[in-house]
């Protein structure tokens, strides 16, 4: 059986062994602590979703001068996710994150969040997969010297 200790504006609740279970807050107390509680315990805001740089991709396709046709396939060697045409998949399996005229095209795997990098050279394509890391490594963070 739980016990309660009454204090004006809130009520503490304890279990039979005297361990705290929680508290009930009255409207006045809640109004006073609401912002601090929500700031402390609210889930972090979702990262803003960047639009895909499709204009950069289309510019690369228009000026394609490699020895092979435009490659639309994408695969993630880390989780096995794959697509024959990443742009037309429903639902999408990969999101374009970067493309440039030099032939560098980067995707995010929507299954495991890994980064897939396709480096288009004149006669070959090199593909690299980088596992998802929730935070940049110390090497990649700007540091004051």
Secondary structure, 3 states (H helix, E strand, C coil): CCEEEEECCEEEEECCCCCEEEEEECHHHHHHHHHHHHHHHCCCCCCCCCCCCHHHHHHHHHCCCCCCCCCCCEECCCCCCEECCCCCCCCCCEEEEEECCCCEEEEEECCCCCEEEEEECCCCEEEEEECCCCCCCHHHCCCCC
